[in-house]
Amino acid sequence: MNYFVSKRQLSEQIGLSSETFKRYRLKGIWEEGIHWQKINSRTTLYNITLILDWIANRDNPQAHQRAIDIYLQSLPSNQPQKRGRKVN
């Protein structure tokens, strides 16, 4: 599943400018590590799934928080570790 897209792709999908994205990031409306990720000094990627959910649930922050929780639970780092033989 492709969660993250470039600012150009996000702009095409939701019809807002990259300046609006920057403003949302700087004001803390979109959270780093949740709604967006800084890859390097020139690249920021956006979580399209959560941003679309944020748009749909702007009047219902609890519903959006549930979507964030589901996303975080789906990350590989939050999956139970497999038990078994260690490979050397």
CYANA upper distance limits for C-alpha pairs under 8 A (distance plus 0.5 A):
  3 TYR  CA     46 TYR  CA      8.25
  3 TYR  CA     47 ASN  CA      5.61
  3 TYR  CA     48 ILE  CA      6.30
  3 TYR  CA     49 THR  CA      6.51
  4 PHE  CA     36 TRP  CA      8.38
  4 PHE  CA     45 LEU  CA      6.13
  4 PHE  CA     46 TYR  CA      5.49
  4 PHE  CA     47 ASN  CA      4.93
  4 PHE  CA     48 ILE  CA      6.43
  5 VAL  CA      9 GLN  CA      6.44
  5 VAL  CA     10 LEU  CA      6.78
  5 VAL  CA     45 LEU  CA      5.87
  5 VAL  CA     46 TYR  CA      5.75
  5 VAL  CA     47 ASN  CA      7.03
  5 VAL  CA     48 ILE  CA      6.94
  6 SER  CA     10 LEU  CA      6.67
  6 SER  CA     43 THR  CA      8.50
  6 SER  CA     44 THR  CA      7.37
  6 SER  CA     45 LEU  CA      5.51
  6 SER  CA     46 TYR  CA      6.78
  7 LYS  CA     11 SER  CA      6.43
  7 LYS  CA     18 SER  CA      6.58
  7 LYS  CA     21 PHE  CA      8.38
  7 LYS  CA     44 THR  CA      7.85
  7 LYS  CA     45 LEU  CA      7.20
  7 LYS  CA     46 TYR  CA      7.39
  8 ARG  CA     12 GLU  CA      6.77
  8 ARG  CA     18 SER  CA      8.01
  9 GLN  CA     13 GLN  CA      6.78
 10 LEU  CA     14 ILE  CA      6.65
 10 LEU  CA     15 GLY  CA      8.32
 10 LEU  CA     46 TYR  CA      7.71
 10 LEU  CA     48 ILE  CA      7.25
 11 SER  CA     15 GLY  CA      5.57
 11 SER  CA     16 LEU  CA      5.71
 11 SER  CA     17 SER  CA      6.34
 11 SER  CA     18 SER  CA      7.24
 12 GLU  CA     16 LEU  CA      8.32
 14 ILE  CA     52 LEU  CA      8.34
 16 LEU  CA     20 THR  CA      6.93
 16 LEU  CA     21 PHE  CA      8.09
 17 SER  CA     21 PHE  CA      7.18
 18 SER  CA     22 LYS  CA      6.76
 19 GLU  CA     23 ARG  CA      6.69
 20 THR  CA     24 TYR  CA      6.71
 21 PHE  CA     25 ARG  CA      6.73
 22 LYS  CA     26 LEU  CA      6.61
 23 ARG  CA     27 LYS  CA      6.53
 24 TYR  CA     28 GLY  CA      6.61
 24 TYR  CA     29 ILE  CA      5.47
 24 TYR  CA     30 TRP  CA      6.10
 25 ARG  CA     29 ILE  CA      6.60
 25 ARG  CA     30 TRP  CA      5.65
 25 ARG  CA     31 GLU  CA      7.20
 25 ARG  CA     32 GLU  CA      7.98
 25 ARG  CA     36 TRP  CA      8.48
 30 TRP  CA     34 ILE  CA      8.00
 30 TRP  CA     35 HIS  CA      5.88
 30 TRP  CA     36 TRP  CA      7.58
 31 GLU  CA     35 HIS  CA      5.88
 31 GLU  CA     36 TRP  CA      7.12
 32 GLU  CA     36 TRP  CA      5.61
 32 GLU  CA     37 GLN  CA      6.23
 32 GLU  CA     38 LYS  CA      8.26
 33 GLY  CA     37 GLN  CA      5.82
 34 ILE  CA     47 ASN  CA      7.67
 34 ILE  CA     50 LEU  CA      8.28
 34 ILE  CA     68 ILE  CA      7.75
 35 HIS  CA     46 TYR  CA      6.37
 35 HIS  CA     47 ASN  CA      5.54
 35 HIS  CA     48 ILE  CA      8.30
 35 HIS  CA     50 LEU  CA      6.71
 35 HIS  CA     51 ILE  CA      6.85
 36 TRP  CA     44 THR  CA      7.33
 36 TRP  CA     45 LEU  CA      6.09
 36 TRP  CA     46 TYR  CA      4.78
 36 TRP  CA     47 ASN  CA      6.20
 37 GLN  CA     44 THR  CA      6.17
 37 GLN  CA     45 LEU  CA      5.80
 37 GLN  CA     46 TYR  CA      6.92
 38 LYS  CA     43 THR  CA      6.68
 38 LYS  CA     44 THR  CA      4.98
 38 LYS  CA     45 LEU  CA      6.98
 39 ILE  CA     43 THR  CA      5.89
 39 ILE  CA     44 THR  CA      6.23
 39 ILE  CA     45 LEU  CA      7.60
 40 ASN  CA     44 THR  CA      7.76
 46 TYR  CA     51 ILE  CA      8.29
 47 ASN  CA     51 ILE  CA      6.68
 48 ILE  CA     52 LEU  CA      6.52
 49 THR  CA     53 ASP  CA      6.79
 50 LEU  CA     54 TRP  CA      6.47
 50 LEU  CA     64 HIS  CA      8.46
 50 LEU  CA     67 ALA  CA      7.52
 50 LEU  CA     68 ILE  CA      7.46
 51 ILE  CA     55 ILE  CA      6.74
 52 LEU  CA     56 ALA  CA      6.79
 53 ASP  CA     57 ASN  CA      6.49
 53 ASP  CA     64 HIS  CA      6.88
 53 ASP  CA     67 ALA  CA      7.82
 54 TRP  CA     58 ARG  CA      6.11
 54 TRP  CA     64 HIS  CA      6.40
 57 ASN  CA     61 PRO  CA      6.92
 57 ASN  CA     63 ALA  CA      6.97
 57 ASN  CA     64 HIS  CA      6.33
 58 ARG  CA     64 HIS  CA      8.25
 60 ASN  CA     64 HIS  CA      7.19
 61 PRO  CA     65 GLN  CA      6.56
 62 GLN  CA     66 ARG  CA      6.85
 63 ALA  CA     67 ALA  CA      7.11
 64 HIS  CA     68 ILE  CA      6.86
 65 GLN  CA     69 ASP  CA      6.65
 66 ARG  CA     70 ILE  CA      6.71
 67 ALA  CA     71 TYR  CA      6.69
 68 ILE  CA     72 LEU  CA      6.66
 69 ASP  CA     73 GLN  CA      6.65
 70 ILE  CA     74 SER  CA      6.77
 71 TYR  CA     75 LEU  CA      7.24
 72 LEU  CA     78 ASN  CA      7.75
 73 GLN  CA     78 ASN  CA      6.18
 73 GLN  CA     79 GLN  CA      7.84
 74 SER  CA     78 ASN  CA      7.28
 74 SER  CA     79 GLN  CA      7.75
 75 LEU  CA     79 GLN  CA      7.37
